[in-house]
């Protein structure tokens, strides 16, 4: 079990260690270019935050489903 968790934790840590993440669509990019540097960075962080929360919730639900399904087999 621990051998399977290590790669998952490694991927999660590596994804958080990325220094620059591009999370803007073309419309948001044009808007950010007009705002300036600091507001553009804040917009990018907000987009990442809003995208991370649903994925985290779905990941948690999927993990619980997998865990419960594994225990019944």
Biopython code that builds the backbone (N, CA, C, O; Angstrom):
import numpy as np
from Bio.PDB.StructureBuilder import StructureBuilder

atoms = [
    (1, "UNK", "N", (0.836, -1.198, 0.000)),
    (1, "UNK", "CA", (0.000, 0.000, 0.000)),
    (1, "UNK", "C", (0.872, 1.250, 0.000)),
    (1, "UNK", "O", (0.609, 2.188, -0.752)),
    (2, "UNK", "N", (1.915, 1.270, 0.842)),
    (2, "UNK", "CA", (2.769, 2.458, 0.903)),
    (2, "UNK", "C", (3.544, 2.663, -0.387)),
    (2, "UNK", "O", (3.866, 3.797, -0.742)),
    (3, "UNK", "N", (3.845, 1.584, -1.092)),
    (3, "UNK", "CA", (4.561, 1.720, -2.360)),
    (3, "UNK", "C", (3.707, 2.418, -3.404)),
    (3, "UNK", "O", (4.240, 3.060, -4.310)),
    (4, "UNK", "N", (2.399, 2.304, -3.291)),
    (4, "UNK", "CA", (1.504, 2.966, -4.241)),
    (4, "UNK", "C", (1.282, 4.419, -3.879)),
    (4, "UNK", "O", (1.019, 5.236, -4.762)),
    (5, "UNK", "N", (1.379, 4.757, -2.632)),
    (5, "UNK", "CA", (1.124, 6.133, -2.192)),
    (5, "UNK", "C", (2.300, 7.043, -2.522)),
    (5, "UNK", "O", (2.105, 8.223, -2.814)),
    (6, "UNK", "N", (3.508, 6.514, -2.481)),
    (6, "UNK", "CA", (4.705, 7.329, -2.703)),
    (6, "UNK", "C", (4.680, 8.019, -4.067)),
    (6, "UNK", "O", (4.940, 9.221, -4.115)),
    (7, "UNK", "N", (4.383, 7.335, -5.181)),
    (7, "UNK", "CA", (4.338, 8.059, -6.465)),
    (7, "UNK", "C", (3.256, 9.126, -6.513)),
    (7, "UNK", "O", (3.455, 10.184, -7.110)),
    (8, "UNK", "N", (2.122, 8.862, -5.894)),
    (8, "UNK", "CA", (1.041, 9.844, -5.900)),
    (8, "UNK", "C", (1.464, 11.093, -5.135)),
    (8, "UNK", "O", (1.250, 12.210, -5.604)),
    (9, "UNK", "N", (2.055, 10.912, -3.976)),
    (9, "UNK", "CA", (2.522, 12.045, -3.183)),
    (9, "UNK", "C", (3.622, 12.794, -3.928)),
    (9, "UNK", "O", (3.678, 14.023, -3.883)),
    (10, "UNK", "N", (4.488, 12.067, -4.605)),
    (10, "UNK", "CA", (5.569, 12.691, -5.369)),
    (10, "UNK", "C", (5.012, 13.558, -6.494)),
    (10, "UNK", "O", (5.490, 14.671, -6.710)),
    (11, "UNK", "N", (4.014, 13.063, -7.206)),
    (11, "UNK", "CA", (3.407, 13.841, -8.294)),
    (11, "UNK", "C", (2.737, 15.092, -7.740)),
    (11, "UNK", "O", (2.847, 16.167, -8.329)),
    (12, "UNK", "N", (2.048, 14.959, -6.615)),
    (12, "UNK", "CA", (1.386, 16.115, -6.012)),
    (12, "UNK", "C", (2.411, 17.164, -5.591)),
    (12, "UNK", "O", (2.222, 18.351, -5.854)),
    (13, "UNK", "N", (3.483, 16.743, -4.947)),
    (13, "UNK", "CA", (4.510, 17.695, -4.512)),
    (13, "UNK", "C", (5.198, 18.360, -5.701)),
    (13, "UNK", "O", (5.493, 19.554, -5.660)),
    (14, "UNK", "N", (5.451, 17.599, -6.752)),
    (14, "UNK", "CA", (6.076, 18.190, -7.934)),
    (14, "UNK", "C", (5.150, 19.181, -8.625)),
    (14, "UNK", "O", (5.612, 20.183, -9.172)),
    (15, "UNK", "N", (3.854, 18.914, -8.607)),
    (15, "UNK", "CA", (2.931, 19.855, -9.240)),
    (15, "UNK", "C", (2.846, 21.168, -8.470)),
    (15, "UNK", "O", (2.616, 22.221, -9.064)),
    (16, "UNK", "N", (3.031, 21.112, -7.145)),
    (16, "UNK", "CA", (3.027, 22.340, -6.359)),
    (16, "UNK", "C", (4.354, 23.092, -6.444)),
    (16, "UNK", "O", (4.411, 24.283, -6.141)),
    (17, "UNK", "N", (5.408, 22.410, -6.851)),
    (17, "UNK", "CA", (6.716, 23.052, -6.879)),
    (17, "UNK", "C", (6.968, 23.823, -8.175)),
    (17, "UNK", "O", (8.007, 24.470, -8.309)),
    (18, "UNK", "N", (6.053, 23.769, -9.116)),
    (18, "UNK", "CA", (6.230, 24.516, -10.359)),
    (18, "UNK", "C", (6.250, 26.007, -10.058)),
    (18, "UNK", "O", (5.359, 26.523, -9.383)),
    (19, "UNK", "N", (7.255, 26.687, -10.552)),
    (19, "UNK", "CA", (7.386, 28.110, -10.235)),
    (19, "UNK", "C", (6.387, 28.969, -11.010)),
    (19, "UNK", "O", (5.863, 29.947, -10.477)),
    (20, "UNK", "N", (6.128, 28.610, -12.246)),
    (20, "UNK", "CA", (5.202, 29.390, -13.054)),
    (20, "UNK", "C", (4.141, 28.447, -13.609)),
    (20, "UNK", "O", (4.459, 27.454, -14.263)),
    (21, "UNK", "N", (2.905, 28.761, -13.346)),
    (21, "UNK", "CA", (1.804, 27.959, -13.884)),
    (21, "UNK", "C", (0.945, 28.859, -14.761)),
    (21, "UNK", "O", (0.528, 29.939, -14.343)),
    (22, "UNK", "N", (0.693, 28.417, -15.945)),
    (22, "UNK", "CA", (-0.137, 29.180, -16.879)),
    (22, "UNK", "C", (-1.556, 28.620, -16.811)),
    (22, "UNK", "O", (-1.802, 27.476, -17.194)),
    (23, "UNK", "N", (-2.479, 29.435, -16.323)),
    (23, "UNK", "CA", (-3.838, 28.957, -16.135)),
    (23, "UNK", "C", (-4.852, 29.873, -16.802)),
    (23, "UNK", "O", (-6.029, 29.863, -16.442)),
    (24, "UNK", "N", (-4.415, 30.650, -17.753)),
    (24, "UNK", "CA", (-5.320, 31.632, -18.332)),
    (24, "UNK", "C", (-5.744, 31.218, -19.728)),
    (24, "UNK", "O", (-4.944, 30.735, -20.529)),
    (25, "UNK", "N", (-7.018, 31.419, -19.993)),
    (25, "UNK", "CA", (-7.518, 31.238, -21.350)),
    (25, "UNK", "C", (-7.151, 32.487, -22.155)),
    (25, "UNK", "O", (-6.569, 33.426, -21.612)),
    (26, "UNK", "N", (-7.481, 32.497, -23.410)),
    (26, "UNK", "CA", (-7.092, 33.640, -24.247)),
    (26, "UNK", "C", (-7.787, 34.933, -23.824)),
    (26, "UNK", "O", (-7.187, 36.006, -23.893)),
    (27, "UNK", "N", (-9.031, 34.844, -23.393)),
    (27, "UNK", "CA", (-9.752, 36.048, -22.959)),
    (27, "UNK", "C", (-9.149, 36.592, -21.672)),
    (27, "UNK", "O", (-8.962, 37.801, -21.532)),
    (28, "UNK", "N", (-8.843, 35.701, -20.730)),
    (28, "UNK", "CA", (-8.241, 36.137, -19.463)),
    (28, "UNK", "C", (-6.842, 36.697, -19.689)),
    (28, "UNK", "O", (-6.423, 37.617, -18.987)),
    (29, "UNK", "N", (-6.120, 36.154, -20.656)),
    (29, "UNK", "CA", (-4.779, 36.658, -20.955)),
    (29, "UNK", "C", (-4.845, 38.090, -21.469)),
    (29, "UNK", "O", (-4.054, 38.936, -21.051)),
    (30, "UNK", "N", (-5.769, 38.365, -22.360)),
    (30, "UNK", "CA", (-5.909, 39.742, -22.879)),
    (30, "UNK", "C", (-6.327, 40.706, -21.770)),
    (30, "UNK", "O", (-5.849, 41.839, -21.712)),
    (31, "UNK", "N", (-7.214, 40.255, -20.898)),
    (31, "UNK", "CA", (-7.638, 41.090, -19.775)),
    (31, "UNK", "C", (-6.470, 41.346, -18.838)),
    (31, "UNK", "O", (-6.287, 42.468, -18.366)),
    (32, "UNK", "N", (-5.680, 40.318, -18.566)),
    (32, "UNK", "CA", (-4.540, 40.459, -17.662)),
    (32, "UNK", "C", (-3.479, 41.381, -18.251)),
    (32, "UNK", "O", (-2.823, 42.119, -17.515)),
    (33, "UNK", "N", (-3.305, 41.345, -19.559)),
    (33, "UNK", "CA", (-2.322, 42.226, -20.191)),
    (33, "UNK", "C", (-2.727, 43.690, -20.040)),
    (33, "UNK", "O", (-1.866, 44.563, -19.936)),
    (34, "UNK", "N", (-4.004, 43.957, -20.029)),
    (34, "UNK", "CA", (-4.484, 45.326, -19.887)),
    (34, "UNK", "C", (-4.420, 45.809, -18.441)),
    (34, "UNK", "O", (-4.336, 47.012, -18.196)),
    (35, "UNK", "N", (-4.460, 44.878, -17.475)),
    (35, "UNK", "CA", (-4.478, 45.255, -16.062)),
    (35, "UNK", "C", (-3.111, 45.680, -15.539)),
    (35, "UNK", "O", (-3.015, 46.599, -14.725)),
    (36, "UNK", "N", (-2.074, 45.030, -15.993)),
    (36, "UNK", "CA", (-0.744, 45.289, -15.465)),
    (36, "UNK", "C", (-0.190, 44.024, -14.827)),
    (36, "UNK", "O", (-0.835, 42.976, -14.841)),
    (37, "UNK", "N", (1.016, 44.131, -14.266)),
    (37, "UNK", "CA", (1.713, 42.933, -13.796)),
    (37, "UNK", "C", (1.132, 42.362, -12.503)),
    (37, "UNK", "O", (0.832, 41.169, -12.449)),
    (38, "UNK", "N", (0.966, 43.169, -11.474)),
    (38, "UNK", "CA", (0.486, 42.659, -10.189)),
    (38, "UNK", "C", (-0.952, 42.135, -10.262)),
    (38, "UNK", "O", (-1.219, 41.036, -9.778)),
    (39, "UNK", "N", (-1.883, 42.888, -10.853)),
    (39, "UNK", "CA", (-3.236, 42.336, -10.969)),
    (39, "UNK", "C", (-3.295, 41.080, -11.847)),
    (39, "UNK", "O", (-4.125, 40.201, -11.615)),
    (40, "UNK", "N", (-2.416, 40.995, -12.851)),
    (40, "UNK", "CA", (-2.388, 39.809, -13.709)),
    (40, "UNK", "C", (-1.942, 38.583, -12.913)),
    (40, "UNK", "O", (-2.486, 37.494, -13.094)),
    (41, "UNK", "N", (-0.958, 38.758, -12.036)),
    (41, "UNK", "CA", (-0.519, 37.649, -11.190)),
    (41, "UNK", "C", (-1.631, 37.230, -10.230)),
    (41, "UNK", "O", (-1.838, 36.041, -9.989)),
    (42, "UNK", "N", (-2.335, 38.205, -9.691)),
    (42, "UNK", "CA", (-3.444, 37.892, -8.784)),
    (42, "UNK", "C", (-4.561, 37.167, -9.532)),
    (42, "UNK", "O", (-5.169, 36.243, -8.992)),
    (43, "UNK", "N", (-4.833, 37.575, -10.757)),
    (43, "UNK", "CA", (-5.841, 36.902, -11.569)),
    (43, "UNK", "C", (-5.435, 35.456, -11.836)),
    (43, "UNK", "O", (-6.271, 34.555, -11.765)),
    (44, "UNK", "N", (-4.176, 35.230, -12.139)),
    (44, "UNK", "CA", (-3.677, 33.885, -12.403)),
    (44, "UNK", "C", (-3.783, 33.012, -11.158)),
    (44, "UNK", "O", (-4.178, 31.850, -11.255)),
    (45, "UNK", "N", (-3.439, 33.548, -10.000)),
    (45, "UNK", "CA", (-3.553, 32.790, -8.750)),
    (45, "UNK", "C", (-5.022, 32.471, -8.464)),
    (45, "UNK", "O", (-5.340, 31.373, -8.008)),
    (46, "UNK", "N", (-5.900, 33.409, -8.724)),
    (46, "UNK", "CA", (-7.328, 33.165, -8.515)),
    (46, "UNK", "C", (-7.863, 32.069, -9.420)),
    (46, "UNK", "O", (-8.675, 31.247, -8.996)),
    (47, "UNK", "N", (-7.412, 32.057, -10.657)),
    (47, "UNK", "CA", (-7.828, 31.010, -11.593)),
    (47, "UNK", "C", (-7.332, 29.652, -11.121)),
    (47, "UNK", "O", (-8.072, 28.670, -11.168)),
    (48, "UNK", "N", (-6.091, 29.590, -10.670)),
    (48, "UNK", "CA", (-5.553, 28.332, -10.154)),
    (48, "UNK", "C", (-6.311, 27.865, -8.919)),
    (48, "UNK", "O", (-6.595, 26.676, -8.775)),
    (49, "UNK", "N", (-6.636, 28.792, -8.033)),
    (49, "UNK", "CA", (-7.380, 28.449, -6.820)),
    (49, "UNK", "C", (-8.761, 27.908, -7.165)),
    (49, "UNK", "O", (-9.185, 26.887, -6.623)),
    (50, "UNK", "N", (-9.458, 28.584, -8.060)),
    (50, "UNK", "CA", (-10.792, 28.138, -8.452)),
    (50, "UNK", "C", (-10.755, 26.808, -9.201)),
    (50, "UNK", "O", (-11.710, 26.035, -9.122)),
    (51, "UNK", "N", (-9.692, 26.534, -9.912)),
    (51, "UNK", "CA", (-9.567, 25.258, -10.609)),
    (51, "UNK", "C", (-9.149, 24.126, -9.696)),
    (51, "UNK", "O", (-9.510, 22.974, -9.935)),
    (52, "UNK", "N", (-8.392, 24.433, -8.652)),
    (52, "UNK", "CA", (-7.885, 23.393, -7.760)),
    (52, "UNK", "C", (-8.963, 22.828, -6.859)),
    (52, "UNK", "O", (-8.981, 21.625, -6.598)),
    (53, "UNK", "N", (-9.855, 23.666, -6.382)),
    (53, "UNK", "CA", (-10.852, 23.212, -5.405)),
    (53, "UNK", "C", (-11.771, 22.113, -5.946)),
    (53, "UNK", "O", (-11.939, 21.102, -5.263)),
    (54, "UNK", "N", (-12.369, 22.248, -7.123)),
    (54, "UNK", "CA", (-13.203, 21.143, -7.619)),
    (54, "UNK", "C", (-12.399, 19.875, -7.867)),
    (54, "UNK", "O", (-12.890, 18.773, -7.620)),
    (55, "UNK", "N", (-11.161, 20.018, -8.355)),
    (55, "UNK", "CA", (-10.335, 18.842, -8.579)),
    (55, "UNK", "C", (-9.976, 18.156, -7.266)),
    (55, "UNK", "O", (-9.924, 16.928, -7.204)),
    (56, "UNK", "N", (-9.730, 18.931, -6.224)),
    (56, "UNK", "CA", (-9.431, 18.348, -4.918)),
    (56, "UNK", "C", (-10.645, 17.614, -4.358)),
    (56, "UNK", "O", (-10.511, 16.532, -3.787)),
    (57, "UNK", "N", (-11.816, 18.194, -4.520)),
    (57, "UNK", "CA", (-13.037, 17.545, -4.033)),
    (57, "UNK", "C", (-13.287, 16.245, -4.804)),
    (57, "UNK", "O", (-13.591, 15.215, -4.201)),
    (58, "UNK", "N", (-13.162, 16.290, -6.126)),
    (58, "UNK", "CA", (-13.347, 15.083, -6.926)),
    (58, "UNK", "C", (-12.292, 14.032, -6.605)),
    (58, "UNK", "O", (-12.593, 12.838, -6.577)),
    (59, "UNK", "N", (-11.074, 14.461, -6.367)),
    (59, "UNK", "CA", (-10.023, 13.522, -5.984)),
    (59, "UNK", "C", (-10.318, 12.850, -4.659)),
    (59, "UNK", "O", (-10.094, 11.649, -4.506)),
    (60, "UNK", "N", (-10.813, 13.607, -3.710)),
    (60, "UNK", "CA", (-11.161, 13.043, -2.404)),
    (60, "UNK", "C", (-12.313, 12.043, -2.530)),
    (60, "UNK", "O", (-12.267, 10.962, -1.944)),
    (61, "UNK", "N", (-13.334, 12.403, -3.290)),
    (61, "UNK", "CA", (-14.468, 11.491, -3.487)),
    (61, "UNK", "C", (-14.011, 10.228, -4.212)),
    (61, "UNK", "O", (-14.409, 9.123, -3.841)),
    (62, "UNK", "N", (-13.189, 10.381, -5.232)),
    (62, "UNK", "CA", (-12.665, 9.224, -5.955)),
    (62, "UNK", "C", (-11.811, 8.333, -5.076)),
    (62, "UNK", "O", (-11.894, 7.108, -5.170)),
    (63, "UNK", "N", (-10.999, 8.921, -4.230)),
    (63, "UNK", "CA", (-10.156, 8.136, -3.327)),
    (63, "UNK", "C", (-11.011, 7.363, -2.331)),
    (63, "UNK", "O", (-10.746, 6.190, -2.067)),
    (64, "UNK", "N", (-12.038, 8.012, -1.773)),
    (64, "UNK", "CA", (-12.912, 7.324, -0.829)),
    (64, "UNK", "C", (-13.672, 6.192, -1.515)),
    (64, "UNK", "O", (-13.861, 5.127, -0.928)),
    (65, "UNK", "N", (-14.106, 6.415, -2.751)),
    (65, "UNK", "CA", (-14.807, 5.385, -3.493)),
    (65, "UNK", "C", (-13.878, 4.202, -3.746)),
    (65, "UNK", "O", (-14.265, 3.051, -3.544)),
    (66, "UNK", "N", (-12.655, 4.483, -4.189)),
    (66, "UNK", "CA", (-11.672, 3.437, -4.438)),
    (66, "UNK", "C", (-11.358, 2.671, -3.165)),
    (66, "UNK", "O", (-11.265, 1.444, -3.180)),
    (67, "UNK", "N", (-11.195, 3.388, -2.070)),
    (67, "UNK", "CA", (-10.873, 2.758, -0.789)),
    (67, "UNK", "C", (-12.004, 1.836, -0.325)),
    (67, "UNK", "O", (-11.749, 0.714, 0.112)),
    (68, "UNK", "N", (-13.251, 2.305, -0.419)),
    (68, "UNK", "CA", (-14.390, 1.488, -0.015)),
    (68, "UNK", "C", (-14.593, 0.303, -0.949)),
    (68, "UNK", "O", (-14.925, -0.788, -0.485)),
    (69, "UNK", "N", (-14.402, 0.489, -2.245)),
    (69, "UNK", "CA", (-14.546, -0.584, -3.209)),
    (69, "UNK", "C", (-13.472, -1.641, -3.010)),
    (69, "UNK", "O", (-13.735, -2.831, -3.185)),
    (70, "UNK", "N", (-12.293, -1.232, -2.656)),
    (70, "UNK", "CA", (-11.180, -2.145, -2.428)),
    (70, "UNK", "C", (-11.427, -2.996, -1.182)),
    (70, "UNK", "O", (-11.061, -4.171, -1.155)),
    (71, "UNK", "N", (-12.042, -2.416, -0.156)),
    (71, "UNK", "CA", (-12.296, -3.147, 1.084)),
    (71, "UNK", "C", (-13.381, -4.200, 0.894)),
    (71, "UNK", "O", (-13.342, -5.236, 1.558)),
    (72, "UNK", "N", (-14.344, -3.968, 0.012)),
    (72, "UNK", "CA", (-15.417, -4.941, -0.197)),
    (72, "UNK", "C", (-14.944, -6.129, -1.005)),
    (72, "UNK", "O", (-15.491, -7.221, -0.854)),
    (73, "UNK", "N", (-13.949, -5.958, -1.857)),
    (73, "UNK", "CA", (-13.438, -7.070, -2.673)),
    (73, "UNK", "C", (-12.513, -7.845, -1.849)),
    (73, "UNK", "O", (-11.952, -8.836, -2.315)),
]
sb = StructureBuilder()
sb.init_structure("model")
sb.init_model(0)
sb.init_chain("A")
sb.init_seg("    ")
for serial, (resi, resn, name, xyz) in enumerate(atoms, 1):
    if name == "N":
        sb.init_residue(resn, " ", resi, " ")
    sb.init_atom(name, np.array(xyz, "f"), 0.0, 1.0, " ", f" {name:<3s}", serial, name[0])
structure = sb.get_structure()
